Amino acid sequence: MGRDTWEFESQESRFKKGKRLNPLWRAVGCVVIIALSVGGYLFAEWFLNQNAINRWIPIPAELVNPSFAPGLPAGILIKGIFALMFMFISYAILSVLYAVLFPIEPGEYDHPPLKPGQR
């Protein structure tokens, strides 16, 4: 017998059916990733233009035109680095905001939080 009986199979199928994620949220996640990528590239473009005017961060010429990849357009390596940094930071901010707005609620089978002084 055990968990292979019909009773447990119906319970498991109901549990899986209730936990399914709406496919629309996959599309929303894809749009967010694309938006962060485009935003990162636009931010990198803006930042490098403003950095050329204001000289906030000194960027070596070797990073603008790398000698190991002479076929790359000028500044594409720096734009990629700044775009990745923007994506990571913006995703971290988005994750923190989501965690604050929608905290995890313990379920039926979760252990209750420990009380102070209890070990």
PyMOL commands that set and color helices and strands:
alter all, ss='L'
color gray80, all
select helices_A, chain A and resi 2-4+6-18+23-54+61-64+76-101
alter helices_A, ss='H'
color red, helices_A
deselect
rebuild
show_as cartoon
